Amino acid sequence: MRSYVNWMAGLALFAAPGVALAAADTVPQGQPGVAAQGASVPDAVIGKAGAALRDVANLQEKYQPKMESASPKDKEGLSARANAEAVQAIQSHGLSIQEYSSVVRMAQTNPQLKQRLLEAANQQ
């Protein structure tokens, strides 16, 4: 079983221009506990975000080598494709980009939440 601890740095989806995580500053609506930094995030949301994190990490593994070897012209298309797949992966787990981004941002500053998220990501 792979560990996704190293992917915490890559949670901003991809380090390419035009990343969908730009919506991270938007507060998600209708998800109690997700919007407030100090609030407890429900286990169901953590489970969804962890599964999405696993999928996003797999996409990052898939696209990173391609981005490194691509020409500047091709990088734009690869970035768009990678971001579209990441958005689809996140939404397939029942989360909006804003909800996912909010959980990820909170996990980056909250050690307990980070641990819960990584445990959820490592479950198969």
C-alpha positions in Angstrom: 0.0 0.0 0.0 1.5 3.4 -1.0 1.7 6.3 1.4 0.4 9.6 0.2 2.2 11.7 2.8 4.5 13.0 0.1 1.6 14.1 -2.0 0.5 16.7 0.6 2.7 19.1 -1.2 1.0 18.3 -4.5 -2.5 18.8 -3.2 -2.9 21.9 -5.1 -3.7 19.5 -7.9 -0.8 20.4 -10.2 1.8 23.1 -10.2 0.9 24.1 -13.7 -0.8 27.4 -14.8 -4.6 27.5 -14.7 -5.0 25.1 -11.8 -8.5 24.5 -10.6 -7.5 25.0 -7.0 -7.7 28.7 -7.6 -11.3 28.2 -6.3 -9.8 27.3 -2.9 -10.6 30.7 -1.4 -14.3 30.1 -1.9 -16.0 28.9 1.2 -18.1 25.8 0.5 -21.8 26.0 1.1 -23.9 23.4 2.7 -21.1 21.4 4.3 -21.1 21.9 8.1 -17.6 21.7 9.5 -15.8 22.2 6.2 -15.9 26.0 6.0 -14.4 26.9 9.4 -10.7 26.3 10.0 -11.1 25.1 13.5 -14.3 23.1 13.0 -14.4 19.3 13.0 -14.7 17.8 9.5 -17.2 15.0 9.3 -15.8 11.5 8.7 -17.9 11.2 5.5 -16.2 14.3 4.1 -12.8 13.1 5.1 -13.5 9.7 3.4 -14.5 11.4 0.2 -11.6 13.9 0.3 -9.1 11.0 1.0 -10.4 9.0 -2.0 -10.2 12.1 -4.2 -6.6 12.8 -2.9 -5.6 9.2 -3.8 -7.0 9.7 -7.3 -5.4 13.2 -7.7 -2.0 11.8 -6.5 -2.3 9.0 -9.1 -3.0 11.6 -11.8 0.0 13.6 -10.7 2.2 10.5 -11.0 0.8 10.0 -14.5 1.2 13.5 -15.7 4.4 14.8 -14.0 6.9 12.9 -16.2 5.0 14.0 -19.3 5.0 17.6 -18.1 8.8 17.5 -17.5 9.6 16.2 -20.9 7.0 18.2 -22.9 7.7 21.2 -25.0 6.4 24.5 -23.7 3.7 24.4 -26.4 2.6 20.9 -25.3 2.6 21.7 -21.6 -0.5 23.8 -21.9 -2.6 21.0 -23.4 -1.2 18.5 -20.9 -2.0 20.8 -18.0 -5.5 21.3 -19.2 -6.0 17.6 -19.6 -4.6 16.8 -16.2 -6.7 19.4 -14.5 -9.9 18.3 -16.2 -9.2 14.7 -15.1 -8.4 15.9 -11.6 -11.7 17.9 -11.4 -13.6 14.8 -12.7 -11.8 12.6 -10.1 -12.7 14.9 -7.2 -16.3 15.4 -8.3 -16.7 11.6 -8.8 -16.4 11.3 -5.1 -19.2 13.7 -4.4 -17.2 16.8 -3.6 -17.0 20.1 -5.3 -13.5 21.6 -6.0 -14.2 24.1 -3.3 -15.0 21.5 -0.7 -11.9 19.4 -1.6 -9.7 22.5 -1.6 -11.1 23.6 1.8 -10.4 20.2 3.4 -6.9 20.1 1.9 -6.0 23.6 3.0 -7.2 22.9 6.6 -5.2 19.6 6.6 -2.0 21.5 5.7 -2.3 23.5 9.0 -4.1 21.0 11.3 -2.0 17.9 12.1 -5.0 15.8 13.3 -7.0 16.5 10.2 -4.0 15.8 8.0 -3.6 12.4 9.7 -7.3 11.6 9.2 -7.1 12.6 5.5 -3.9 10.6 4.8 -5.4 7.5 6.5 -8.5 7.9 4.3 -6.3 8.3 1.2 -4.4 5.1 2.1 -7.5 3.0 2.4 -8.2 0.9 -0.6 
